[in-house]
Amino acid sequence: MNFWEILFLFFAFQALLIAFFFFTKKKGDRVANAILGGYLVLFALNLSYNVLYWSELLYTVEFVRFHGILALIWVLYPPLIYLYAKRVMAKKQLGWKDTIHLLPFLFILFSYLPLYQLGAIERLQAFQTGTIGQYIHNGKFLVWITLSVMLFYTVLTYATFKDLHVGLNKKRWFYWVLGSFACYVLAMGIYFVLSRLGLINTKHDYFIMFFIVFFIGAMAYFGFKQPQIFDGLSMDAILPFKKYQKTGLTSQLSQELKNQLIMYFEESRPFLNSELRLNDLAEELNLSRHHTSQIINEHFDTNFFDFVNNYRIEEAKELLSKESSLSITDIIYASGFNNRVSFYKTFKKHTGTTPTDFRLNQSSN
């Protein structure tokens, strides 16, 4: 083995250690942590398999049985990402219906079943004689099917959970995990296209592994910080290059400014002004724009616009419940919104229903 192969094995071992941490971590959602742990185990197996391939140990009697498991690993990544997002973002229980996401895995398993049934000697002989393809169903299309599954789940996961009303930090975590997987899928797609065009050979797939190594390294850091992120500590405070590191706000002053902000919104109700901007709020509080943004981010786990819209939606819900004489259009402007589209989108995001249905439900209750 060369230096790079030993290094990749080290990261595979690190991934297993971090996976063990997630499997045994008591704080947070244990199911979500277990899914993330399983995700890391797959990455460790992916790295280990590639090391066997690069070192040509895969073509020995001792390790030839591992040939074919990489395809199974590839189609397990995407469903795990989706189920993790479902658990963390939507906070839904996972049930037997979710086993439908095993269909790609079962399809690949069926395609490789004749190969898996071969003994080590027979499998090695098939490699040496170039007849290995005879033992794989749909062999010419499996790579593209696998990439399609990865791409499909990446898009599905993003489209399904991107508009859910969750904390800013949790949404950032979601985008980071999904984004890292999307980069991996993109790297795989580029690699396979270039290899099929004959522009690179399979010995150049080190660069794909760097995406895995980066992900594992980042998980080693963020994995230990995840409970703090989900408990409300700003991602900006989690990052080693903290955005607000030198703002000059002490914890006590920051808490006082938070209380001042809440009091101002409850008494003066500035959110009813559809033209309210961050600069206006900062001026009223006698703060800089930067400090005002920091207070909102750190204490309310959201950004300025979502913070203001939270108040506007609560006002709209109040009006929908008690002011039957007001039309939806009247309520839109009375609650501080300046157009119908943004109101309906924000209302659905916060309540999961439309203003009309919300009013009907309130009337029936």
C-alpha positions as CSV (number, residue, x, y, z in Angstrom):
1,M,0.0,0.0,0.0
2,N,1.2,3.5,-0.7
3,F,0.9,6.6,1.5
4,W,-2.5,7.6,0.1
5,E,-4.0,4.2,0.6
6,I,-2.8,4.1,4.2
7,L,-4.2,7.6,4.8
8,F,-7.6,6.6,3.4
9,L,-7.7,3.6,5.7
10,F,-7.0,5.9,8.6
11,F,-10.0,8.0,7.7
12,A,-12.1,4.9,7.3
13,F,-11.2,3.9,10.9
14,Q,-12.0,7.4,12.0
15,A,-15.4,7.2,10.3
16,L,-16.1,4.0,12.3
17,L,-15.1,5.7,15.6
18,I,-17.4,8.7,14.8
19,A,-20.2,6.2,13.8
20,F,-19.8,4.5,17.2
21,F,-20.1,7.9,18.9
22,F,-23.4,8.5,17.1
23,F,-24.7,5.0,17.8
24,T,-24.1,5.4,21.5
25,K,-24.9,9.1,22.0
26,K,-27.7,9.5,24.5
27,K,-28.4,13.2,23.8
28,G,-30.6,14.1,21.0
29,D,-32.7,12.0,18.7
30,R,-31.3,8.5,18.9
31,V,-33.0,7.3,15.7
32,A,-31.5,10.2,13.7
33,N,-28.1,9.7,15.3
34,A,-28.3,6.0,14.4
35,I,-29.0,6.8,10.8
36,L,-26.1,9.3,10.7
37,G,-23.9,6.6,12.2
38,G,-25.0,4.1,9.6
39,Y,-24.2,6.7,6.9
40,L,-20.7,7.0,8.2
41,V,-20.2,3.2,8.4
42,L,-21.1,3.1,4.7
43,F,-18.5,5.8,4.0
44,A,-15.9,3.7,5.9
45,L,-16.7,0.6,3.9
46,N,-16.6,2.7,0.7
47,L,-13.1,3.9,1.6
48,S,-11.9,0.4,2.6
49,Y,-13.2,-1.1,-0.6
50,N,-11.4,1.4,-2.7
51,V,-8.1,0.8,-0.9
52,L,-8.5,-2.9,-1.6
53,Y,-9.1,-2.0,-5.3
54,W,-6.2,0.4,-5.6
55,S,-3.8,-2.0,-3.9
56,E,-5.1,-4.9,-6.0
57,L,-5.8,-6.9,-2.9
58,L,-9.4,-7.1,-4.2
59,Y,-8.1,-9.6,-6.8
60,T,-6.8,-12.1,-4.2
61,V,-8.5,-15.1,-2.8
62,E,-8.7,-13.5,0.6
63,F,-10.6,-10.4,-0.5
64,V,-12.2,-11.2,-3.8
65,R,-15.5,-11.9,-2.1
66,F,-15.9,-8.2,-1.4
67,H,-16.3,-7.4,-5.1
68,G,-19.8,-6.1,-5.7
69,I,-20.6,-4.7,-2.3
70,L,-19.7,-1.1,-3.5
71,A,-22.8,-1.0,-5.6
72,L,-24.9,-1.9,-2.6
73,I,-23.3,0.9,-0.6
74,W,-23.9,3.4,-3.3
75,V,-27.7,2.8,-3.3
76,L,-27.9,2.8,0.5
77,Y,-26.5,6.3,0.8
78,P,-29.5,8.2,-0.7
79,P,-32.3,6.6,1.3
80,L,-30.4,7.2,4.5
81,I,-30.1,10.9,3.6
82,Y,-33.8,11.1,3.0
83,L,-34.8,9.3,6.1
84,Y,-32.4,11.3,8.2
85,A,-34.0,14.5,6.9
86,K,-37.5,13.1,7.5
87,R,-36.6,12.4,11.1
88,V,-34.7,15.6,11.8
89,M,-36.5,18.2,9.7
90,A,-40.1,16.8,9.7
91,K,-39.8,15.1,13.1
92,K,-41.7,12.1,11.8
93,Q,-41.6,8.5,13.0
94,L,-40.1,6.0,10.7
95,G,-42.4,3.0,10.0
96,W,-42.8,-0.1,7.8
97,K,-43.8,2.1,4.8
98,D,-40.3,3.5,4.7
99,T,-39.0,0.1,3.7
100,I,-40.1,1.1,0.2
101,H,-36.8,3.0,0.1
102,L,-35.0,-0.3,0.1
103,L,-36.2,-1.1,-3.5
104,P,-33.0,0.3,-5.2
105,F,-30.9,-1.8,-2.8
106,L,-33.0,-5.0,-3.5
107,F,-32.7,-4.3,-7.3
108,I,-28.9,-4.1,-7.1
109,L,-28.7,-7.1,-4.8
110,F,-30.7,-9.1,-7.4
111,S,-28.5,-7.9,-10.2
112,Y,-25.4,-9.1,-8.4
113,L,-26.9,-12.2,-6.9
114,P,-25.3,-14.7,-9.4
115,L,-21.9,-13.2,-8.6
116,Y,-22.4,-13.3,-4.8
117,Q,-23.2,-17.0,-5.1
118,L,-19.8,-17.8,-6.6
119,G,-17.1,-19.1,-4.4
120,A,-13.8,-17.2,-4.0
121,I,-11.9,-19.4,-6.4
122,E,-14.7,-19.2,-9.0
123,R,-15.0,-15.5,-8.7
124,L,-11.2,-15.0,-9.1
125,Q,-11.2,-17.2,-12.2
126,A,-14.1,-15.1,-13.6
127,F,-11.9,-12.0,-13.2
128,Q,-8.9,-13.7,-14.8
129,T,-10.9,-14.9,-17.8
130,G,-12.8,-11.7,-18.3
131,T,-16.2,-13.4,-17.8
132,I,-17.2,-11.6,-14.6
133,G,-19.9,-9.7,-16.5
134,Q,-21.8,-12.9,-17.2
135,Y,-22.6,-13.1,-13.5
136,I,-24.1,-9.6,-13.2
137,H,-27.6,-8.8,-14.5
138,N,-28.0,-5.5,-16.3
139,G,-24.3,-4.8,-15.8
140,K,-24.0,-2.2,-18.6
141,F,-26.7,0.0,-17.0
142,L,-26.1,-0.4,-13.2
143,V,-23.8,2.6,-12.9
144,W,-26.3,4.9,-14.6
145,I,-29.1,3.4,-12.6
146,T,-27.1,4.0,-9.4
147,L,-26.3,7.6,-10.3
148,S,-30.0,8.2,-11.2
149,V,-31.0,6.9,-7.8
150,M,-28.5,9.2,-6.0
151,L,-29.6,12.2,-8.0
152,F,-33.3,11.4,-7.6
153,Y,-33.0,11.2,-3.8
154,T,-30.9,14.4,-3.6
155,V,-33.5,16.4,-5.4
156,L,-36.4,14.6,-3.6
157,T,-34.8,15.3,-0.1
158,Y,-34.2,19.0,-0.9
159,A,-37.7,19.5,-2.5
160,T,-39.5,17.7,0.4
161,F,-37.9,19.4,3.3
162,K,-36.5,22.8,2.2
163,D,-39.7,24.8,3.1
164,L,-40.3,23.2,6.5
165,H,-40.5,25.8,9.3
166,V,-37.5,24.8,11.5
167,G,-34.8,26.7,13.3
168,L,-32.2,28.5,11.2
169,N,-29.4,26.3,12.7
170,K,-31.2,23.1,12.0
171,K,-31.8,24.1,8.5
172,R,-28.2,25.0,8.0
173,W,-27.2,21.6,9.4
174,F,-29.6,20.0,6.9
175,Y,-28.2,22.0,4.0
176,W,-24.6,21.0,5.1
177,V,-25.3,17.3,5.2
178,L,-27.3,17.3,2.0
179,G,-24.9,19.6,0.3
180,S,-21.9,17.4,1.1
181,F,-23.7,14.4,-0.3
182,A,-24.7,16.3,-3.4
183,C,-21.0,17.2,-4.0
184,Y,-20.1,13.5,-3.7
185,V,-22.8,12.6,-6.2
186,L,-21.5,15.3,-8.6
187,A,-18.0,14.0,-8.3
188,M,-19.1,10.4,-9.0
189,G,-21.1,11.6,-12.0
190,I,-18.1,13.5,-13.4
191,Y,-15.8,10.6,-12.8
192,F,-17.9,8.0,-14.5
193,V,-18.6,10.2,-17.5
194,L,-14.9,10.9,-17.9
195,S,-13.9,7.3,-17.5
196,R,-16.5,6.2,-20.1
197,L,-15.1,8.8,-22.5
198,G,-11.6,7.3,-21.9
199,L,-10.3,10.6,-20.5
200,I,-9.3,9.1,-17.2
201,N,-8.8,5.6,-15.9
202,T,-10.0,4.1,-12.6
203,K,-6.7,4.8,-10.9
204,H,-7.7,8.5,-10.8
205,D,-10.6,8.0,-8.5
206,Y,-8.6,9.3,-5.6
207,F,-10.3,12.6,-6.1
208,I,-13.7,11.2,-5.3
209,M,-12.4,9.8,-2.0
210,F,-11.3,13.3,-1.0
211,F,-14.9,14.3,-0.9
212,I,-15.5,11.4,1.6
213,V,-12.5,12.3,3.6
214,F,-13.7,15.9,3.9
215,F,-17.1,14.8,4.9
216,I,-15.7,12.5,7.6
217,G,-13.4,15.1,8.9
218,A,-16.2,17.7,9.1
219,M,-18.5,15.2,10.8
220,A,-15.8,14.6,13.4
221,Y,-16.1,18.2,14.4
222,F,-19.8,19.0,13.8
223,G,-20.9,15.6,15.2
224,F,-19.7,16.6,18.7
225,K,-21.2,20.0,18.3
226,Q,-24.6,18.8,16.9
227,P,-26.4,18.8,20.2
228,Q,-25.4,22.4,20.9
229,I,-26.6,23.4,17.4
230,F,-30.0,21.7,17.9
231,D,-30.3,23.2,21.4
232,G,-30.1,26.7,19.9
233,L,-26.4,27.6,20.0
234,S,-25.7,29.6,16.8
235,M,-23.8,27.9,14.0
236,D,-21.8,31.1,13.9
237,A,-20.6,30.3,17.4
238,I,-19.9,26.7,16.6
239,L,-17.6,27.5,13.6
240,P,-14.0,28.0,14.5
241,F,-13.9,31.2,12.5
242,K,-16.8,32.7,14.4
243,K,-18.8,35.4,12.6
244,Y,-19.4,37.4,15.8
245,Q,-16.2,36.7,17.6
246,K,-15.2,40.3,18.0
247,T,-18.5,42.1,18.3
248,G,-17.9,43.4,21.9
249,L,-21.2,42.0,23.2
250,T,-20.9,40.3,26.6
251,S,-23.4,37.5,27.5
252,Q,-25.2,39.8,30.0
253,L,-25.5,42.7,27.5
254,S,-26.7,40.3,24.8
255,Q,-29.4,39.0,27.0
256,E,-30.5,42.6,28.0
257,L,-30.7,43.5,24.3
258,K,-32.8,40.4,23.6
259,N,-35.3,41.4,26.3
260,Q,-35.3,45.0,24.9
261,L,-36.0,43.7,21.4
262,I,-38.9,41.5,22.7
263,M,-40.4,44.4,24.6
264,Y,-40.1,46.7,21.6
265,F,-42.0,44.3,19.4
266,E,-44.7,43.6,21.9
267,E,-45.4,47.2,22.8
268,S,-44.6,49.1,19.7
269,R,-45.5,46.4,17.2
270,P,-43.1,47.6,14.4
271,F,-43.8,44.4,12.4
272,L,-47.1,45.9,11.3
273,N,-45.0,48.3,9.1
274,S,-44.6,46.4,5.8
275,E,-41.5,48.6,5.0
276,L,-39.7,47.6,8.2
277,R,-36.0,46.9,7.5
278,L,-33.1,45.7,9.7
279,N,-31.6,49.2,9.6
280,D,-34.8,50.7,10.9
281,L,-34.9,48.2,13.8
282,A,-31.2,48.9,14.6
283,E,-31.9,52.6,14.7
284,E,-34.8,52.2,17.1
285,L,-32.8,50.0,19.4
286,N,-29.8,52.3,19.1
287,L,-27.6,49.4,17.9
288,S,-25.5,48.7,14.9
289,R,-27.0,46.7,12.1
290,H,-24.5,44.0,12.8
291,H,-25.3,43.7,16.5
292,T,-29.1,43.7,15.8
293,S,-28.6,40.8,13.4
294,Q,-26.5,39.0,16.0
295,I,-29.1,39.2,18.7
296,I,-31.8,37.8,16.4
297,N,-29.5,35.0,15.1
298,E,-28.2,33.9,18.5
299,H,-31.3,34.2,20.7
300,F,-34.1,33.3,18.2
301,D,-32.3,30.9,15.9
302,T,-33.6,32.7,12.8
303,N,-32.8,35.7,10.5
304,F,-34.4,39.1,10.6
305,F,-37.1,38.5,8.0
306,D,-38.3,35.3,9.5
307,F,-38.2,36.9,13.0
308,V,-40.5,39.7,11.8
309,N,-42.7,37.3,9.9
310,N,-43.2,35.2,13.0
311,Y,-44.9,38.2,14.6
312,R,-46.9,39.0,11.4
313,I,-48.2,35.5,11.2
314,E,-49.3,35.5,14.8
315,E,-51.1,38.7,14.2
316,A,-52.8,37.3,11.1
317,K,-53.9,34.2,13.0
318,E,-55.4,36.4,15.7
319,L,-57.3,38.5,13.1
320,L,-58.5,35.3,11.2
321,S,-59.9,33.9,14.5
322,K,-61.6,37.0,15.8
323,E,-62.3,39.4,12.9
324,S,-64.7,37.6,10.7
325,S,-65.7,40.9,9.0
326,L,-62.2,41.3,7.6
327,S,-61.4,39.8,4.2
328,I,-58.2,37.9,3.6
329,T,-56.9,40.8,1.7
330,D,-57.6,43.2,4.6
331,I,-55.8,40.8,7.0
332,I,-52.7,40.6,4.7
333,Y,-52.1,44.3,5.0
334,A,-53.3,44.7,8.5
335,S,-50.7,42.1,9.7
336,G,-47.8,43.8,8.0
337,F,-47.4,42.0,4.7
338,N,-47.3,44.0,1.5
339,N,-48.4,41.3,-1.0
340,R,-50.6,38.2,-1.2
341,V,-47.9,35.8,-2.5
342,S,-45.4,36.3,0.3
343,F,-48.3,36.2,2.9
344,Y,-49.7,32.9,1.6
345,K,-46.3,31.3,1.3
346,T,-45.2,32.4,4.8
347,F,-48.6,31.4,6.3
348,K,-48.5,27.9,4.8
349,K,-44.9,27.5,6.0
350,H,-45.7,28.4,9.6
351,T,-49.1,26.8,10.0
352,G,-49.2,24.0,7.4
353,T,-52.5,25.3,6.0
354,T,-54.0,28.1,4.1
355,P,-55.5,31.2,5.7
356,T,-59.0,30.3,4.4
357,D,-58.8,26.7,5.9
358,F,-57.4,28.1,9.1
359,R,-60.3,30.5,9.5
360,L,-62.8,27.7,8.7
361,N,-61.2,25.5,11.3
362,Q,-61.3,28.2,13.9
363,S,-65.0,28.9,13.1
364,S,-65.9,25.2,13.5
365,N,-64.0,25.0,16.8
